[in-house]
Amino acid sequence: MTKRAGYPRCCSMIAGAILCALLAGCGYEHELDDLGLTQRQAEDRETFQSVSISNAWANPPGMTFVMQRGLVNGAEQRIGLKNTVPVAGDNILVLRTRSGHLAAGRFRFEEFMTRTGGAPAPFQDIEPGELITADDSLGTYFWSQEIVGSNVTCVFAVRRLTVSERSLPQDARVMDVMLRNCIAGTEAEALAPVLDAGIGYSALAGTGTGGGTRMLSPLAAPGMD
């Protein structure tokens, strides 16, 4: 049996209103490349390659693999997370960077979901207004929770990070993040990979900080703001 955690109606309405406002604005441009492909078509032709966990753009607990591919004016990493519960789907952290004019505009939930292949199970039907708004030292994130059976907590979360909040790989200006994590634990434990301690550092930088002050990622290119 799966059930969505309940929250006060007023909180849901406030969270929905804030999220809808934040999701307004410009989206990614669908410009053509030299072959006449749209941005999405060009990106769909890119394949993921396995990279070392030490090259991960984040430092979440329980990393199992890292896959990376190029995008139009950006790149994408998918970080696998430990999964020990009998729930369909993978525990995964998706990171998509953008530079240049593609970094302009506000985060758009539906656009991001389309780019990443849709919201993962058990959140396939999630709507922006259902997400809860919360903050940490890196800014605002949006999340939802599902309770599966008697002891499994599944969370879904999205957020956008900019170069003013942490260093980003290459010449990226923004990094959009999505988490799906199902564990036999609390919602706080399930959310850990997308919160500041897990997402505020690259894997190498996180190893060197010992949980202290955020430091510049060794993956960041020279000359970034």
C-alpha positions as CSV (number, residue, x, y, z in Angstrom):
1,M,0.0,0.0,0.0
2,T,1.3,3.4,-0.9
3,K,0.1,6.6,0.6
4,R,1.2,10.2,0.3
5,A,2.1,11.9,3.6
6,G,-0.5,14.4,4.7
7,Y,0.2,18.1,5.4
8,P,-2.0,20.9,6.6
9,R,-4.1,22.4,3.8
10,C,-2.8,25.9,4.4
11,C,0.8,24.8,4.1
12,S,0.1,23.0,0.9
13,M,-1.7,26.0,-0.6
14,I,1.2,28.3,0.4
15,A,3.8,25.9,-0.9
16,G,1.9,25.6,-4.2
17,A,1.6,29.3,-4.6
18,I,5.3,29.9,-4.0
19,L,6.3,27.1,-6.3
20,C,4.1,28.2,-9.1
21,A,5.5,31.7,-8.9
22,L,9.1,30.4,-9.0
23,L,8.3,28.2,-11.9
24,A,7.2,31.1,-14.1
25,G,9.5,32.7,-16.6
26,C,11.6,31.7,-19.6
27,G,12.5,28.2,-20.4
28,Y,15.3,26.6,-22.4
29,E,15.5,27.8,-26.0
30,H,15.0,25.2,-28.7
31,E,17.7,26.5,-31.1
32,L,18.9,24.5,-34.1
33,D,22.4,23.1,-34.4
34,D,24.4,22.7,-37.7
35,L,22.5,19.5,-38.5
36,G,19.1,21.1,-38.2
37,L,18.3,19.4,-34.9
38,T,16.5,21.0,-32.0
39,Q,18.2,21.2,-28.7
40,R,16.3,18.3,-27.3
41,Q,17.0,16.1,-30.4
42,A,20.7,16.9,-30.2
43,E,20.8,16.1,-26.5
44,D,18.9,12.8,-27.0
45,R,21.7,11.7,-29.3
46,E,24.3,12.0,-26.5
47,T,25.0,8.8,-24.6
48,F,26.0,8.4,-21.0
49,Q,29.5,7.3,-20.1
50,S,30.7,5.9,-16.8
51,V,33.0,8.2,-14.8
52,S,34.8,7.7,-11.5
53,I,32.8,8.4,-8.4
54,S,35.6,10.8,-7.4
55,N,34.5,13.0,-10.4
56,A,30.9,13.3,-9.1
57,W,29.6,16.9,-9.0
58,A,28.0,16.1,-5.6
59,N,28.9,14.2,-2.5
60,P,25.8,12.3,-1.4
61,P,26.0,9.4,1.0
62,G,25.7,5.9,-0.6
63,M,27.0,6.6,-4.1
64,T,27.2,3.5,-6.2
65,F,27.9,4.8,-9.7
66,V,28.3,8.0,-11.8
67,M,27.2,8.4,-15.4
68,Q,27.8,11.5,-17.5
69,R,26.9,12.9,-20.9
70,G,27.2,16.2,-22.8
71,L,24.3,18.6,-23.4
72,V,23.9,21.7,-25.5
73,N,25.8,24.3,-23.5
74,G,26.0,22.0,-20.4
75,A,26.3,18.4,-19.2
76,E,24.3,15.9,-17.2
77,Q,25.4,13.5,-14.4
78,R,23.3,10.7,-12.9
79,I,24.5,9.5,-9.6
80,G,23.2,6.1,-8.4
81,L,22.4,5.8,-4.7
82,K,22.3,2.7,-2.5
83,N,18.9,0.9,-2.7
84,T,18.0,-1.8,-0.3
85,V,14.1,-1.6,-0.4
86,P,11.6,-3.5,-2.6
87,V,10.3,-0.5,-4.4
88,A,10.2,-0.3,-8.2
89,G,12.8,2.1,-9.7
90,D,16.2,3.4,-8.9
91,N,17.5,5.7,-6.2
92,I,19.2,8.4,-8.2
93,L,20.4,12.0,-8.1
94,V,20.2,13.8,-11.5
95,L,22.3,16.9,-12.0
96,R,22.1,19.0,-15.2
97,T,24.3,22.1,-15.8
98,R,23.7,25.0,-18.1
99,S,25.9,27.9,-19.3
100,G,25.5,30.9,-21.6
101,H,22.0,32.0,-22.6
102,L,20.5,28.6,-21.7
103,A,21.2,29.4,-18.0
104,A,18.8,32.4,-18.2
105,G,15.3,32.3,-16.9
106,R,13.8,30.6,-13.9
107,F,13.6,26.9,-13.1
108,R,10.6,25.3,-14.9
109,F,9.4,22.0,-13.3
110,E,7.6,20.6,-16.3
111,E,10.5,21.4,-18.7
112,F,13.0,19.8,-16.3
113,M,10.9,16.7,-16.0
114,T,10.6,16.4,-19.8
115,R,14.4,16.7,-20.1
116,T,15.0,14.0,-17.5
117,G,12.5,11.5,-18.8
118,G,9.6,12.3,-16.4
119,A,9.2,12.1,-12.6
120,P,10.3,8.7,-11.3
121,A,8.1,6.1,-9.5
122,P,6.3,6.4,-7.2
123,F,5.9,10.1,-8.2
124,Q,4.9,9.8,-11.8
125,D,1.8,11.9,-11.3
126,I,3.3,14.6,-9.1
127,E,2.2,18.2,-9.8
128,P,4.2,21.3,-9.0
129,G,1.5,22.5,-6.6
130,E,1.9,19.4,-4.5
131,L,5.6,20.0,-3.7
132,I,6.6,21.3,-0.3
133,T,8.9,24.3,-0.1
134,A,11.9,24.2,2.3
135,D,15.3,25.9,2.6
136,D,18.8,25.1,3.7
137,S,22.1,27.0,3.5
138,L,22.1,26.7,-0.4
139,G,18.6,28.2,-0.8
140,T,15.2,26.7,-1.6
141,Y,14.3,23.2,-2.6
142,F,10.9,21.5,-3.4
143,W,10.0,18.0,-2.3
144,S,7.3,15.5,-1.7
145,Q,7.0,12.2,0.2
146,E,5.4,8.8,-0.3
147,I,5.1,6.2,2.4
148,V,5.3,2.7,0.9
149,G,4.1,-0.2,3.0
150,S,4.8,0.1,6.7
151,N,8.5,1.2,6.8
152,V,9.7,2.6,3.5
153,T,10.0,6.4,2.9
154,C,10.3,7.6,-0.6
155,V,11.1,11.2,-1.4
156,F,11.2,13.3,-4.6
157,A,13.0,16.6,-4.6
158,V,14.1,19.3,-7.1
159,R,16.2,22.4,-6.8
160,R,18.3,24.9,-8.8
161,L,21.8,25.9,-7.7
162,T,23.8,28.8,-9.2
163,V,27.4,29.9,-9.1
164,S,26.5,32.3,-6.3
165,E,25.6,29.3,-4.1
166,R,28.4,26.9,-4.9
167,S,31.1,26.3,-7.5
168,L,29.9,24.5,-10.6
169,P,31.7,22.3,-13.1
170,Q,33.2,23.7,-16.2
171,D,31.7,27.0,-17.1
172,A,28.2,26.3,-15.9
173,R,26.1,29.1,-14.5
174,V,23.2,26.9,-13.1
175,M,22.8,23.3,-12.0
176,D,19.3,21.8,-11.8
177,V,18.9,18.8,-9.5
178,M,16.4,16.0,-9.0
179,L,16.4,13.3,-6.3
180,R,14.4,10.1,-6.0
181,N,15.3,8.2,-2.9
182,C,13.4,5.3,-1.2
183,I,14.8,4.0,2.1
184,A,13.9,2.2,5.3
185,G,14.4,5.4,7.3
186,T,13.2,8.9,7.9
187,E,12.3,11.6,5.5
188,A,15.4,13.6,6.7
189,E,17.6,10.7,5.9
190,A,16.0,10.2,2.5
191,L,16.4,13.9,1.6
192,A,20.1,14.0,2.6
193,P,21.5,13.6,-0.9
194,V,19.8,16.8,-2.2
195,L,20.5,18.9,0.9
196,D,23.5,21.2,1.4
197,A,25.8,18.7,3.0
198,G,25.4,16.3,0.0
199,I,25.0,18.7,-2.9
200,G,27.1,21.6,-1.7
201,Y,30.4,20.0,-2.8
202,S,31.9,17.8,-5.5
203,A,33.0,14.4,-4.4
204,L,36.7,15.4,-4.1
205,A,36.0,18.8,-2.5
206,G,33.6,17.1,0.0
207,T,36.3,14.6,1.0
208,G,38.7,17.5,1.7
209,T,36.4,19.6,3.8
210,G,35.4,17.1,6.4
211,G,32.0,18.7,6.6
212,G,33.4,22.2,7.1
213,T,33.1,25.3,5.0
214,R,32.1,24.8,1.4
215,M,35.1,25.0,-0.9
216,L,35.6,25.6,-4.6
217,S,35.2,22.3,-6.5
218,P,38.3,21.1,-8.3
219,L,36.1,20.5,-11.3
220,A,35.3,24.2,-11.6
221,A,36.9,26.0,-14.5
222,P,39.2,29.0,-14.0
223,G,37.6,32.4,-14.3
224,M,34.2,31.5,-12.9
225,D,32.3,34.1,-10.8
